[in-house]
Every structure is written in structure tokens, then in C-alpha cells.
Amino acid sequence: MFVALVFAAALVGACGVLLESALRAHAPVDRYEAAAAVVTGEQSVSVRQKRAGSEPETQIRPLTERARVPVAAAERLRAVPGVRAVIADVSFPVLTRAGVTVTGQGWDVTALGQYRLASGRAPQAPGEVVLDTATASRLRTAAGGVVDLQLNGAPQPFRVTGLATAGGPPGAFFEPRAAAALSGHPEQADALAVIARGRVEAAALREAAPGLVVRTGAGRGDAEDLAVGAARPDMVEISASFGALAVMTALVVVGGLIALSVRERAREFALLRAVGATPWQVRGRIMRETLRVAVPAGLLGGLLSLALGAAMHRAMVAKDVLPDGFGLSLSLLPVPAALLVAVLAALVSAFFASLRATRIRPVEALGEAATEPASLPRWRVITGVVFLVLGANALGVATMTSGSTAGASLGGLVITLIVATAFLSPLLARHGGRLFGGVLRAASPVAGRLADLNIGAAALRLGSVITPVALAVAFAGVQLFAQSTSVRATEVQAAEGTRADQVVVPAGPGLPSGVLDAVRGTPGVRAATAVKRTTVVMSVRELAERNLRSLSALGVSPEGIARTMDPGVTKGDLAGLRGPGTVALSESVTEGVRPGQEQRLWLGDGTELRLRVVAIYKRGLGFGDVLLPRATVAAHTSSDLDDHVLVRGDADLRPAVARYAGAGVITKDAFGARQSEELRMQGFLSLVVVLAIVGFIVIGLVTTLALAAASRRRELALLRLVGATRRQVLRMLRLEAAVMLGIGLVTGTLIAGIALLAFATAVTGLPLPAVPPLTFAAILLLVAGPGAAAMLLPARPMLRRAPAVN
């Protein structure tokens, strides 16, 4: 029990570490270290939504694109007492002929202290640039040389007027007004950096810049790296969700272990009742003994959770699941939380486990300890049936909904069915034993008969084996195969809907707008569509409520779109996606919406629009939930560059794209494989947490089975004394293990299968989940292998001794 509680506390605490990191996460302050404050646009959308049966609540979603600020606000900020200077910071991607990507900025940003002029002079004209020394070395140039730089067009020459030492990422520095023009937004800045000569009041800055956000302290980092702020809400939601699953798992695993421990000590408690101990005295003894184990175990597990949480965070950052700036916040807060969960889980489990042992009358105590009851208590059967009904309700929700609602309902479905299994597991053990009784007797007349009789007589003990086995298989199967089902559906929809023969892709930050024109002018090209990825925020109806969601969106050039992509239009016409006030939506986000109606949404930088819905399509996984004209999207993203260009036709595109640095041509299949790899990496977070939780379940399973095996010393000795051979007893144990583990594996597979069928139906329209056979086999082996070892290995040394019943 100590080991199981340690791992339970460690798992819960690790989720707490991730949750705390998400709540406190700020990107590191690098560029704006010398700034007293940074003024930005509002990087979130806030809307009050009506809730079914409750008061309206404010929902907030972060923005993934930069909400720019007007440069004119800098003059008002300069008038605030204590302000020495205000720098209108702009940045944009720059690609060199050699494939080196640097950040383009205005020279005035060097006043923040990250960069210093090492040689030459500052840029003073539109065609001049200063490079950092590392970039200049890679390009083999120096002050006075000429380099070709590509922004949002073909590469053009720039005179290198100087070199700068870099305290930050590689950069190319232009004359400030030229940089503003090159950014594509000459009257706007990414942020306004305030440099103070003394103390500056944040309230005075907010008064001077109404409608803008003033960031100070650690919050300045969020102005540098938007990825951290965008990832924070999802990470909070995921960490809290997995934390709740970890708590529920701890209750099931630890509860079963403690219940088995109390049941195996029934003779001891029966003797205490027979000699006059009151129910509360026996119950108090059980609770005190449990507390003495739970406190040190919870404390040790809480301390270990800090290392486990840090390791999980490091793995996620290494796999780009979390942005590089998403820092780790380590404090002692997860330790008392893990300790509290471990202690409460142990005490609650011990209390309920002690009820039967302490409620029986003293005269009946010894008789009750000798045999298990023939039937389950009525309350246990009723509770199990109630959870089955709740599971059926969650199954209906998962089947009738789609998208994130269907995914969220899976957790509730699995938990309710597992809890029902925990209450009804002795019935599963008893009826499973009857079902396989003939098979056992046929496999081995003596050992099979012994196993059959034992399964029928010890259903309560053997039922405690079924629950953790089913939990491990169901949880791992649902989490892993729901992800694979979603990925497979996305791949299929993208493959079926992509009509392009070739795809132009960038090696750097994106494709300039001239690539599309160059491709369209190539003989043999029948159609070409530029595609730009972004994220929009929209209120989506889910069941009876509306929730604010961040949705994947594509900005597409409308000319030739019908020849290059087919998102599966079911209503309306995609040909209407031309004007600036139009939008097409996937079926998963259009409950109650029809073509011709207006839809309110917010673009990536927070710009609110009301657009006319021209089409509704079914392949939302393959093409995003929202399709917009590229012109609508381009002006509201951090960069004007395209993500790729879809091309219909077998023309040789290499001459057309050769003049653009980093542009390359790949086949449709190669493009699909690249997208599939990106999708699979998004499931890495689930994989990390699944491995941790399933590992804990297996540890709890092994501990439970080892305890159960050790408690059978008297039973095995009695079998030897009445004439059973060592080989017959071992074969009996193997047959018992095969039946009990088999029932647990089948139960877990059925639970996972029900959940996955519902999820696949909601996502793809067909009850066909994607279940890789080797992965499924690995899950079964991971659970059954240690379980069988825990049931059989402790029995071997017991059978080597001379039989004696104490």
C-alpha cells in the first residue's frame, strides 16, 4: 500500500506542477529587459455567454496573432512623467539567399540594449541594413558589402552599412521608417517599449493609452512571445483534466488495494469483535493504521512529483508540444496537494472498506471471516447500475456531439463505466468463472476443477483484480486510440479533399505573395491556390450552451479553389467565398447555422467581423473549421507570408520558384506525410500523461495482486496437505490468473471499444476507430504480463516450503 500511495501522490503532484506552470507561465523577458513597460494590444477575446440554468459568464480565449498598436499612441506615452523614450517595435521574417532566417527590425530597437554597433554605421536609407556578426559571418559579408534579402517578394539587394554584436536572436536592422514599411503595417507597431528615466506609474501609462494593455515585470515576456499566452489556457485545461483523472484513478486503485487488505485481515478484526471491541474501535484502528502509512507515502510522493512534473515538462518542450518560452514553475504547492489527495484517498477507502468488517455482530464475526458472502450487498448492486445508466447517458452525449465536446465526454464515459465495474466486479468474476468452468476442467481435470471452485468461492477477492486491469486497458486504449482515430480521420479527409498534384512549400518562415503569381504563370498549371493558416475565435453551440472556442482556419485565394481542394460542401456554394465579408464553416461548428446567415467571429489579432456564411462543409478535420478569403486573413496575421500553395497540373514548377529563397516543390503524398507528422506530434502530451497514469495503474495492480497472492499462504498449504501436488497448485494459479486477467482485459477492451465507437461515429460518421494492432497488443501485454507475474511469482517460494497451516 505504501508504494501505491507514493506513486498516486507523485502522479497527482506532477499534474499539479504542470497546472502551476500553466497558471504562472510567462515567456522570458529578453528583448524588453531594458524597458520599464511594454504597451500592446489586447491579446484575448472576452465575451459574456449565456449558460443553461445559470447566470451568464465571461469566457476568454487568447489570440494567436499579434494585436498591433497604433504608432500615434507613442506620442501620448512620451508625455507621461518619467518616460525617456518610446520605441515603436516592429518585427518581420527575413530570409537570405543562403536559407538563413533572421528577424527584421528597426534600428531604433537597439536602444533596448540587446544589440550594439560593432563596426560601420547605422542604416540611414531604405536600401541599407545592419546585420548581426553571426549572420554576416554565415553570409560571408562585412560592412560595405551587398546581400540579397527576401521579405514579401523576390530577394532584393541591401547595402550592409554595419555589423552589430547580438545579445538576442539573429537580426537584420533597417532604418526605422523603412522597417515600418517593410513590415506591411506602416502606421502600426507590434508593441511600444517604454524606456524610463525614473519611476513611471503604470496607471499613468494606461491613462495615456486607453484601450491598450500595459505590461510590466514578468508580463513583458508575453509581449515578446505570443505562443506562451496562446498555449496557457489549453495547458490549464489539459492539466486540470488529467489531474482529475489521476485523482479518480488513485481512488479506484488505492481503494481496491485497501479493500483487499482489510478483507484479508478479516480473521483479525473478527477476533477483536468477538472479544468485545466496538465497531468504532475496530474502525478507528483501521483508520489510524492507514493514516500512519498514508502520511509518509503522500509526503514522499509529493516530493517526487516535483521531479516527475519537471521531467514531463522537459519532454513536452523537447518535442515542441510546448513553446520554448513556456517556463517551468516549481514551488512546494504541489507537495501538500499531493499529500492531501493521498491521505484523503486512503482514509475514504479505508472507511468504506471497514464498514462490513465492523457492522457484523460479535457472535457472527468469526463465521463471516471464514467465508465470503454468497451475494453482493444491495446498495453495491444499485450503485453499480446507477453508474451504468450514467455511462449510457455519457455514451449518448459522445455519439450525438462532435469536435471537442465529443472528446471531453469520453473521459466521463470511461470513468462511469470503470466505477460501475468496480462495484460489480465480483459478479463479473463469479459469472466469468461459471462461463469458463468447463474450459478449465477440460484443460486440467484436477487443477482446472480447483481453479473453478476457487473462482466461485473467492469472487470478492478476485473481483478486485478485474477493476485495475480493466481501468488500465480502458484508459490507455481510449486516450491513445481516440488520438489515432482523429489523426486518421484528418489524414483521410485531407487526402480525399486535396485535388492538387503538387504543393509549393517554404523552407523558411513562409512564401512571398509573388510565388502564387509565378506558379500561375507557368505553362501547364491549371489552377493554384495560396493557403495561409491562422486561428479564429468563435462562439459555438454545444448541446444547449454556447462556448467560446479557438478554431483552426485557412485563408485561401478564391481563384481556382474548386480545382485544388474539395472540403465536401453539403450546403451552399464555395464559389461565393470571394468577397471580404464571406466565410465557409464546417458542420461541427454550425449547429443552427444556415448559408446566408451572418456569423460573428474574431480574427487572429482580435478584429471582430460579421461575415455571411456562403457554404457549410463536412471535412472540417482536413481543412479546418473555418475557410476565409486570403485577403481577409492576411492583414490580420503576424506575417503576410503564405504557408503553402496548392497546384493542379503536372508542370515543372522548379524554374518558377527558383528565384524565391527557400521555396520548394513536393508531391501531394509527401505533403500529406508532412502534415501527418505534425498531427502526431500534437498527441505527444497525451502520450506522456497516459504512460504516467497507466504506469501507476500497473504498479497498483502488481501491488494488489502480490498482496492477494501472499494472503493465500494458508489456502495453498491446505491444498498441499490434502494431497495436491506442487505442480497442480501452480497450474491452478495459472488458470486462475488466465481467467481473471482475461476477464479484466475483455472488460477494459469493451469499455474502450464502446467509447471509441462513439467517438469515431461523432468524428467520422462511421463507427470505425483507428486501432493499431501492435499498439493494442502492447497495451494488453503491458497490463497482463506484470499482473500474471504478481499472481504467480510469490506462490513459488511458498510452495517450496513444507506445507503447514498456522
Long-range contacts (C-beta under 8 A, 24 or more apart in sequence): 1-254, 1-257, 1-258, 1-261, 1-290, 1-293, 1-297, 1-346, 1-703, 1-707, 2-293, 2-296, 2-297, 3-297, 3-699, 3-703, 4-253, 4-254, 4-257, 4-699, 4-700, 4-703, 4-704, 5-254, 5-293, 5-294, 5-297, 5-298, 5-301, 5-342, 5-345, 5-346, 6-297, 6-298, 6-300, 6-301, 6-304, 7-301, 7-695, 7-696, 7-699, 7-700, 8-246, 8-249, 8-250, 8-253, 8-254, 8-301, 8-341, 8-342, 8-345, 8-696, 8-700, 9-297, 9-298, 9-299, 9-300, 9-301, 9-302, 9-304, 9-305, 9-338, 9-339, 9-341, 9-342, 10-301, 10-302, 10-304, 10-305, 10-308, 10-338, 10-696, 11-246, 11-249, 11-250, 11-301, 11-305, 11-308, 11-692, 11-693, 11-696, 12-243, 12-246, 12-247, 12-250, 12-301, 12-305, 12-337, 12-338, 12-341, 12-342, 13-301, 13-302, 13-304, 13-305, 13-306, 13-308, 13-309, 13-334, 13-335, 13-337, 13-338, 14-305, 14-308, 14-309, 14-312, 14-334, 14-692, 15-239, 15-240, 15-242, 15-243, 15-246, 15-309, 15-689, 16-239, 16-243, 16-305, 16-309, 16-333, 16-334, 16-337, 16-338, 17-305, 17-306, 17-308, 17-309, 17-310, 17-312, 17-313, 17-328, 17-329, 17-330, 17-334, 18-235, 18-239, 18-242, 18-309, 18-312, 18-313, 19-236, 19-239, 19-240, 19-243, 20-329, 20-331, 20-333, 20-334, 21-235, 21-309, 21-313, 21-326, 21-327, 21-328, 21-329, 22-232, 22-235, 22-236, 22-239, 23-232, 23-236, 23-329, 24-329, 25-228, 25-231, 25-232, 25-235, 25-326, 25-327, 25-329, 26-218, 26-219, 26-221, 26-222, 26-228, 26-327, 27-221, 27-222, 27-224, 27-225, 27-227, 27-228, 27-229, 27-323, 27-325, 27-326, 27-327, 28-221, 28-224, 28-225, 28-325, 28-327, 29-218, 29-220, 29-221, 29-224, 30-114, 30-168, 30-221, 30-224, 31-89, 31-109, 31-112, 31-114, 31-168, 31-224, 32-112, 32-191, 32-193, 32-220, 32-221, 32-223, 32-224, 33-112, 33-113, 33-114, 34-111, 34-112, 34-113, 34-195, 35-87, 35-112, 35-193, 35-194, 35-195, 35-220, 36-194, 36-195, 36-196, 36-200, 36-216, 37-194, 37-196, 37-200, 37-202, 37-205, 37-214, 37-215, 37-216, 37-220, 38-191, 38-192, 38-193, 38-194, 38-214, 38-215, 38-216, 38-219, 38-220, 38-223, 39-69, 39-73, 39-77, 39-191, 39-192, 39-194, 39-205, 39-209, 39-212, 39-213, 39-214, 39-215, 40-67, 40-69, 40-190, 40-191, 40-192, 40-212, 40-213, 40-215, 40-223, 41-66, 41-67, 41-68, 41-69, 41-212, 41-213, 41-605, 41-606, 42-67, 42-211, 42-212, 42-213, 42-606, 43-67, 43-213, 43-222, 43-226, 43-229, 43-606, 44-229, 44-606, 45-537, 45-548, 45-602, 45-606, 47-539, 47-548, 49-539, 49-545, 49-546, 49-547, 49-548, 50-545, 50-546, 51-545, 52-544, 52-545, 59-547, 59-548, 60-233, 60-548, 61-233, 61-537, 61-548, 61-549, 61-550, 62-229, 62-230, 62-232, 62-233, 62-550, 63-226, 63-230, 63-535, 63-537, 63-602, 63-604, 63-605, 63-606, 64-226, 64-230, 64-534, 64-535, 64-550, 64-604, 65-226, 65-534, 65-535, 65-603, 65-604, 65-605, 65-636, 65-637, 65-638, 66-190, 66-226, 66-605, 66-638, 67-605, 67-606, 68-185, 68-188, 68-189, 68-190, 68-605, 69-188, 69-189, 69-190, 69-191, 69-192, 69-209, 69-212, 70-187, 70-188, 70-189, 71-180, 71-187, 71-188, 71-189, 72-187, 73-192, 73-208, 73-209, 73-212, 74-189, 74-192, 76-208, 76-209, 77-192, 77-194, 77-205, 77-208, 77-209, 79-208, 80-200, 80-201, 80-204, 80-205, 80-208, 81-200, 81-201, 81-204, 82-196, 82-197, 82-198, 82-199, 82-200, 82-201, 83-194, 83-195, 83-196, 83-197, 83-200, 83-205, 84-195, 84-196, 84-197, 85-111, 85-194, 85-195, 86-192, 86-193, 86-194, 86-195, 87-111, 87-112, 87-192, 87-193, 87-195, 88-176, 88-180, 88-189, 88-192, 89-189, 89-190, 89-191, 89-192, 89-193, 90-179, 90-180, 90-183, 90-185, 90-189, 90-190, 91-183, 91-190, 92-151, 92-179, 92-182, 92-183, 92-184, 92-639, 93-151, 93-508, 93-509, 93-510, 93-639, 93-641, 94-149, 94-150, 94-151, 94-172, 95-149, 95-150, 95-155, 95-508, 95-509, 95-661, 95-662, 96-135, 96-139, 96-147, 96-148, 96-149, 96-150, 96-155, 96-661, 97-147, 97-148, 97-150, 97-155, 97-661, 98-138, 98-139, 99-507, 99-508, 99-661, 99-662, 100-135, 100-138, 100-139, 100-170, 101-170, 101-508, 101-509, 102-131, 102-132, 102-135, 102-169, 102-170, 102-171, 102-172, 103-169, 103-170, 103-171, 103-172, 104-151, 104-171, 104-172, 104-173, 104-174, 104-179, 104-182, 104-183, 105-171, 105-172, 105-173, 105-174, 105-179, 106-173, 106-174, 106-175, 106-176, 106-178, 106-179, 106-180, 107-173, 107-174, 107-175, 107-176, 107-179, 108-176, 109-173, 109-193, 110-164, 110-173, 111-195, 112-193, 112-195, 113-167, 114-166, 114-167, 114-168, 115-164, 115-165, 115-166, 115-167, 115-168, 115-171, 115-173, 116-164, 116-165, 116-167, 117-162, 117-163, 117-164, 118-162, 118-163, 118-164, 118-165, 119-143, 119-162, 119-163, 120-144, 120-160, 120-161, 120-162, 120-163, 121-161, 121-162, 122-161, 122-162, 122-173, 122-175, 123-161, 123-162, 123-173, 123-174, 123-175, 123-178, 124-161, 124-175, 125-175, 125-178, 126-174, 126-175, 126-177, 126-178, 126-181, 127-157, 127-158, 127-159, 128-158, 128-159, 128-160, 128-161, 128-174, 128-175, 129-158, 129-159, 129-160, 129-161, 129-172, 129-173, 129-174, 130-160, 130-161, 130-162, 130-163, 130-164, 130-172, 130-173, 131-160, 131-163, 131-164, 131-171, 131-172, 131-173, 132-163, 132-164, 132-165, 132-166, 132-170, 132-171, 132-172, 133-163, 133-164, 133-165, 133-166, 134-166, 134-170, 135-170, 135-171, 135-172, 136-160, 136-163, 148-661, 150-512, 150-660, 150-661, 150-662, 151-182, 151-512, 152-184, 152-512, 152-513, 152-640, 152-641, 153-512, 153-513, 153-514, 154-512, 154-514, 154-659, 154-660, 155-659, 155-660, 155-661, 184-640, 191-223, 221-325, 224-325, 225-323, 225-325, 226-638, 227-323, 227-325, 227-326, 228-323, 228-325, 228-326, 230-535, 231-322, 231-323, 231-326, 235-322, 235-326, 238-685, 241-411, 242-689, 242-693, 245-411, 245-415, 245-475, 245-693, 246-693, 246-696, 247-341, 247-345, 248-415, 249-471, 249-475, 249-693, 249-696, 249-697, 250-341, 250-342, 250-345, 250-696, 251-345, 251-348, 251-349, 252-418, 252-419, 252-422, 252-467, 252-468, 252-471, 253-468, 253-471, 253-696, 253-697, 253-700, 253-701, 253-704, 254-342, 254-345, 254-346, 254-349, 254-700, 255-345, 255-348, 255-349, 255-352, 255-353, 255-422, 256-422, 256-464, 256-467, 256-468, 256-700, 256-704, 257-349, 257-464, 257-700, 257-703, 257-704, 257-707, 258-290, 258-346, 258-349, 258-350, 258-353, 259-349, 259-352, 259-353, 259-464, 260-461, 260-464, 260-704, 260-707, 260-708, 261-353, 261-707, 262-286, 262-350, 262-353, 262-354, 262-357, 263-353, 263-357, 263-460, 263-461, 264-461, 264-707, 264-708, 264-711, 266-357, 266-368, 266-369, 267-366, 267-369, 267-370, 269-357, 269-358, 269-365, 269-369, 270-357, 270-360, 270-365, 270-366, 270-368, 270-369, 271-365, 271-366, 273-358, 273-360, 273-361, 273-362, 273-365, 274-362, 274-363, 274-365, 274-366, 276-362, 279-358, 279-359, 280-358, 282-354, 282-357, 282-358, 283-351, 283-354, 283-355, 283-358, 286-350, 286-353, 286-354, 286-357, 287-347, 287-350, 287-351, 287-354, 290-346, 290-347, 290-349, 290-350, 291-343, 291-346, 291-347, 293-346, 294-342, 294-343, 294-345, 294-346, 294-347, 295-339, 295-343, 297-342, 298-338, 298-339, 298-340, 298-341, 298-342, 298-343, 298-346, 299-335, 299-339, 301-338, 301-339, 301-342, 302-334, 302-335, 302-336, 302-337, 302-338, 302-339, 302-342, 303-335, 305-334, 305-335, 305-338, 306-330, 306-334, 306-335, 308-692, 309-334, 312-688, 312-689, 312-692, 315-684, 315-688, 316-684, 316-685, 316-688, 319-681, 319-684, 320-681, 321-681, 321-682, 321-684, 321-685, 371-457, 372-457, 372-458, 372-459, 372-460, 372-461, 373-460, 376-424, 376-426, 376-427, 380-423, 380-424, 381-423, 381-424, 381-427, 383-423, 384-420, 384-421, 384-422, 384-423, 384-424, 385-420, 387-416, 387-417, 387-419, 387-420, 387-423, 388-416, 388-417, 388-420, 390-416, 391-416, 391-417, 391-420, 395-754, 395-755, 395-758, 397-543, 398-755, 398-758, 398-759, 398-762, 399-758, 399-761, 399-762, 400-762, 401-542, 401-543, 401-762, 402-587, 402-588, 402-762, 402-763, 403-540, 403-542, 403-588, 403-589, 403-620, 403-625, 404-542, 404-549, 405-542, 405-543, 406-758, 406-759, 406-762, 406-763, 407-482, 407-486, 407-759, 410-478, 410-482, 410-755, 410-758, 410-759, 413-754, 413-755, 413-758, 414-474, 414-475, 414-478, 414-751, 414-752, 414-755, 417-474, 417-751, 417-754, 417-755, 418-467, 418-470, 418-471, 418-474, 418-475, 418-751, 421-466, 421-467, 421-470, 421-471, 421-747, 421-751, 422-467, 425-463, 425-464, 425-466, 425-467, 426-459, 426-460, 426-462, 426-463, 427-459, 427-463, 428-463, 428-466, 428-743, 428-747, 429-455, 429-459, 429-462, 429-463, 429-465, 429-466, 429-740, 429-743, 430-455, 430-456, 430-459, 432-739, 432-740, 432-742, 432-743, 433-459, 433-462, 433-739, 436-739, 436-742, 440-735, 440-739, 443-735, 444-728, 444-731, 444-732, 444-735, 446-724, 446-728, 447-728, 447-729, 447-731, 447-732, 447-735, 448-732, 448-735, 450-719, 450-724, 450-728, 450-729, 450-732, 451-732, 451-733, 451-735, 451-736, 451-739, 454-732, 454-736, 455-736, 455-739, 455-740, 461-708, 462-736, 462-740, 464-704, 464-708, 465-701, 465-704, 465-705, 465-708, 465-740, 465-741, 465-744, 465-787, 465-791, 466-740, 466-743, 466-744, 466-747, 467-744, 468-697, 468-700, 468-701, 468-704, 468-744, 469-701, 469-740, 469-741, 469-744, 469-745, 469-747, 469-748, 469-783, 469-784, 469-787, 470-744, 470-745, 470-747, 470-748, 470-751, 471-697, 471-748, 472-694, 472-697, 472-698, 472-701, 472-748, 472-779, 472-782, 472-783, 473-744, 473-745, 473-747, 473-748, 473-749, 473-751, 473-752, 473-779, 473-780, 473-783, 474-747, 474-748, 474-749, 474-751, 474-752, 474-755, 475-690, 475-693, 475-694, 475-697, 476-690, 476-694, 476-779, 476-782, 477-748, 477-749, 477-752, 477-753, 477-756, 477-771, 477-776, 477-779, 478-751, 478-752, 478-755, 478-756, 478-759, 479-686, 479-689, 479-690, 480-686, 480-687, 480-690, 480-775, 480-779, 481-752, 481-756, 481-769, 481-770, 481-771, 481-772, 481-775, 481-776, 482-755, 482-756, 482-759, 482-769, 483-683, 483-686, 483-687, 484-683, 484-769, 484-770, 484-771, 484-772, 484-775, 485-756, 485-759, 485-760, 485-763, 485-764, 485-769, 485-770, 486-621, 486-679, 486-763, 487-676, 487-679, 487-680, 487-683, 487-770, 488-770, 489-621, 489-760, 489-763, 489-764, 489-770, 490-621, 490-622, 490-675, 490-679, 491-622, 491-672, 491-675, 491-676, 491-679, 492-622, 492-764, 493-568, 493-619, 493-620, 493-621, 493-622, 493-623, 494-619, 494-621, 494-622, 494-623, 494-672, 494-675, 495-622, 495-672, 496-566, 496-568, 496-619, 496-622, 497-565, 497-566, 497-567, 497-568, 497-619, 497-622, 497-623, 498-564, 498-565, 498-566, 498-622, 498-646, 498-668, 498-671, 498-672, 499-563, 499-564, 499-565, 499-566, 499-646, 499-648, 500-529, 500-564, 500-565, 500-646, 500-647, 500-648, 500-668, 501-647, 501-648, 501-649, 501-650, 501-667, 501-668, 502-647, 502-649, 502-650, 502-653, 502-665, 502-666, 502-667, 502-668, 503-644, 503-645, 503-646, 503-647, 503-665, 503-666, 503-667, 503-668, 503-670, 503-671, 504-644, 504-645, 504-647, 504-653, 504-657, 504-663, 504-664, 504-665, 505-644, 505-663, 505-664, 505-665, 505-666, 505-671, 505-674, 506-641, 506-643, 506-644, 506-662, 506-663, 506-664, 507-662, 507-663, 507-664, 508-661, 508-662, 509-639, 509-641, 510-639, 510-641, 510-642, 510-643, 511-641, 511-642, 511-643, 511-644, 511-645, 511-660, 511-663, 512-641, 512-642, 512-660, 513-640, 513-642, 514-660, 515-642, 515-645, 515-656, 515-657, 515-660, 515-663, 516-557, 516-642, 516-645, 518-656, 518-657, 518-659, 518-660, 519-645, 519-647, 519-653, 519-656, 519-657, 521-656, 522-651, 522-652, 522-653, 522-655, 522-656, 523-651, 524-649, 524-650, 524-651, 524-652, 525-647, 525-648, 525-649, 525-651, 525-653, 526-560, 526-563, 526-648, 526-649, 527-559, 527-560, 527-561, 527-563, 527-564, 527-647, 527-648, 527-649, 528-557, 528-560, 528-564, 528-645, 528-646, 528-647, 528-648, 529-556, 529-557, 529-559, 529-560, 529-561, 529-564, 529-565, 529-645, 529-646, 530-556, 530-557, 530-630, 530-642, 530-644, 530-645, 531-555, 531-556, 531-630, 531-642, 531-643, 531-644, 531-645, 531-646, 532-556, 532-630, 532-633, 532-634, 532-637, 532-641, 532-642, 532-643, 533-624, 533-643, 534-603, 534-604, 534-633, 534-636, 534-637, 535-604, 536-601, 536-602, 536-603, 536-604, 536-626, 536-628, 537-601, 537-602, 538-589, 538-599, 538-600, 538-601, 538-602, 538-626, 539-600, 540-589, 540-591, 541-591, 541-592, 542-591, 549-589, 551-589, 551-624, 551-625, 551-626, 552-624, 552-625, 552-626, 553-604, 553-624, 553-625, 553-626, 553-627, 553-628, 553-633, 554-623, 554-624, 554-626, 554-627, 554-628, 555-628, 555-629, 555-630, 555-631, 555-632, 555-633, 555-634, 555-637, 556-627, 556-628, 556-629, 556-630, 557-629, 557-630, 558-629, 558-630, 560-648, 563-648, 564-646, 564-647, 564-648, 565-623, 565-646, 566-619, 567-617, 567-618, 567-619, 567-620, 567-622, 567-623, 567-627, 568-617, 568-618, 568-619, 569-615, 569-616, 569-617, 570-616, 570-617, 570-618, 571-595, 571-615, 571-616, 572-596, 572-613, 572-614, 572-615, 572-616, 573-614, 573-615, 574-614, 574-615, 574-617, 574-627, 576-614, 576-615, 577-614, 577-615, 577-627, 577-628, 577-629, 578-629, 579-629, 580-629, 580-631, 580-632, 581-609, 581-610, 581-611, 581-612, 582-611, 582-612, 582-613, 582-614, 582-628, 582-629, 583-611, 583-612, 583-613, 583-614, 583-626, 583-627, 583-628, 584-613, 584-614, 584-615, 584-616, 584-617, 584-626, 584-627, 584-628, 585-613, 585-615, 585-616, 585-617, 585-625, 585-626, 585-627, 586-616, 586-617, 586-618, 586-619, 586-620, 586-623, 586-624, 586-625, 586-626, 587-616, 587-617, 587-618, 587-620, 588-620, 588-625, 589-620, 589-625, 589-626, 590-616, 601-626, 603-632, 603-633, 603-636, 604-633, 604-636, 604-637, 604-638, 605-636, 605-637, 607-636, 621-763, 644-671, 694-779, 694-782, 694-783, 698-782, 698-783, 698-786, 698-787, 701-783, 701-786, 701-787, 701-790, 702-786, 702-787, 702-789, 702-790, 703-790, 704-790, 705-787, 705-790, 705-791, 706-790, 706-794, 708-791, 709-790, 709-791, 709-792, 709-793, 709-794, 709-795, 710-794, 712-795, 713-798, 714-805, 714-806, 716-795, 716-798, 716-799, 716-803, 717-798, 717-803, 717-804, 717-805, 718-803, 718-805, 720-799, 720-803, 721-803, 721-804, 721-805, 726-799, 726-800, 729-795, 729-799, 730-792, 730-795, 730-796, 730-799, 733-791, 733-792, 733-795, 734-792, 736-791, 737-787, 737-788, 737-791, 737-792, 740-791, 741-783, 741-784, 741-787, 741-788, 741-791, 744-783, 744-787, 745-780, 745-783, 745-784, 748-783
